[in-house]
Amino acid sequence: MALGDNDEVRAILQELCDVTHMGFCAVARVTDTRWITVQCLDRLEFGLNPGDELELKTTICDEIRQSGERVIIDDVDGNIDWQMHHTPMMYGFKSYVSVPLFGPDGAFFGTLCAIDPMRRPLSAKETVAAVEGLARRTEVVIAAHLASGGAGG
């Protein structure tokens, strides 16, 4: 089964939406030149489908690719570091979470990310731990997919 239509990834995205109360969640393949939707759960009608791309420089995932660090924003408006950032302004979200995903070789693969137009309390220890756990589960699915000869995105 293709990674873009994978029951395990679908279950992880459902759980991510449930844990964060966010309306759009995705696994994105992020390279130094591209941001590609691998699979998503879109309750917001954001409009992305597997294989769809965003311009890389319009995403926070590009910054995560460079740093290798997660980004969690409870409320863009209340966060001095993010309130004037071009990405939330462009896409209209108030809350954001994105965790880097690494392939079996340790190389950066992409992100497990979620957005919502409403403020969401994401930085609680329990929420962060749950999201990190979902990212690790996603990495296991990616590793199995790649080991079975699947493409990288």
C-alpha positions in Angstrom: 0.0 0.0 0.0 1.3 3.5 -0.8 2.4 5.7 2.1 -0.1 8.3 0.8 -3.0 6.0 1.5 -1.8 4.1 4.6 -4.2 3.0 7.4 -1.5 3.3 10.1 -0.7 6.9 9.0 -4.4 7.6 8.8 -4.9 6.4 12.4 -1.9 8.5 13.6 -3.3 11.6 11.9 -6.7 10.9 13.5 -5.0 10.6 16.9 -3.0 13.8 16.3 -6.2 15.7 15.5 -7.9 14.3 18.6 -4.9 15.0 21.0 -4.4 18.6 19.7 -8.0 19.4 18.8 -6.7 20.8 15.5 -8.4 20.6 12.2 -5.6 19.9 9.7 -2.9 17.3 10.3 -0.3 16.0 7.8 2.8 14.0 7.2 4.9 16.0 4.9 8.0 15.0 2.9 10.4 17.9 3.2 13.6 18.2 1.2 15.8 21.2 0.6 13.7 22.2 -2.3 10.2 20.7 -1.8 7.3 20.3 0.6 5.0 17.5 -0.4 1.9 16.2 1.3 2.4 12.5 2.0 -1.0 12.0 3.7 -3.3 14.4 5.6 -6.5 14.6 7.5 -8.3 17.8 6.6 -11.3 18.9 8.6 -10.7 22.6 7.7 -11.0 22.3 3.9 -7.4 23.5 3.7 -7.4 21.9 0.3 -4.3 19.6 0.3 -4.3 16.0 -0.9 -1.5 13.4 -1.0 1.1 14.5 -3.6 0.1 18.2 -3.4 2.9 20.6 -2.7 3.4 23.9 -1.0 6.2 26.3 -1.9 8.9 25.3 0.6 9.8 28.8 1.7 6.2 29.5 2.7 6.4 26.7 5.4 7.7 26.5 8.9 8.7 22.9 8.0 11.6 24.3 6.1 12.9 25.8 9.3 12.4 22.5 11.1 14.3 20.7 8.3 17.2 23.1 8.9 17.1 23.0 12.7 15.9 19.4 13.3 13.8 20.8 16.2 10.1 20.7 16.8 8.0 23.9 16.7 4.9 24.3 18.9 2.8 27.5 18.9 -0.3 27.7 21.1 -1.3 31.1 19.9 0.5 33.0 17.0 -1.0 36.3 18.2 0.4 35.9 21.7 3.8 34.7 20.6 6.3 37.5 19.8 8.5 35.1 17.8 5.7 34.1 15.5 3.1 36.9 15.3 4.7 38.6 12.4 6.1 35.4 10.7 5.0 35.2 7.0 3.7 31.6 7.3 0.9 32.0 9.8 -0.1 35.3 8.1 -0.2 33.6 4.7 -2.1 30.5 5.8 -4.3 32.0 8.5 -3.5 29.7 11.4 -3.3 30.6 15.1 -1.9 27.3 16.4 0.8 25.1 15.0 2.7 22.0 15.9 5.3 20.3 13.8 7.8 17.5 14.8 10.7 16.4 12.6 10.6 12.9 11.2 13.7 10.9 10.5 14.2 7.9 8.2 15.8 4.6 9.3 19.2 6.0 8.3 18.8 9.0 10.6 18.3 11.4 7.7 15.6 14.0 7.9 12.5 12.8 6.1 9.9 15.5 6.8 7.4 16.5 9.5 4.3 15.4 11.3 2.5 18.7 11.5 -0.9 20.3 12.4 -2.5 23.7 12.0 -5.7 25.3 13.2 -7.3 28.7 12.8 -8.1 28.7 16.6 -5.8 29.0 19.5 -5.0 25.5 21.0 -3.2 24.7 24.2 -0.4 22.6 22.7 2.6 23.1 25.0 1.4 21.1 28.0 3.8 18.3 28.8 1.2 15.7 28.2 0.3 17.0 24.7 4.0 17.4 23.7 4.7 13.9 24.9 1.7 12.5 22.9 2.7 14.4 19.7 6.3 13.2 20.1 5.0 9.6 20.5 2.9 9.9 17.4 6.0 11.2 15.5 8.0 8.2 16.5 5.1 5.9 15.4 5.1 7.7 12.1 8.8 7.1 11.7 8.3 3.3 12.2 5.6 3.3 9.4 8.0 5.3 7.1 10.8 2.9 7.9 8.7 -0.1 7.0 7.4 1.5 3.9 10.9 2.4 2.7 12.2 -1.1 3.6 9.5 -2.6 1.4 10.8 -0.7 -1.6 8.4 2.3 -1.3 9.4 5.7 -2.6 10.5 8.4 -0.2 7.3 10.4 -0.4 
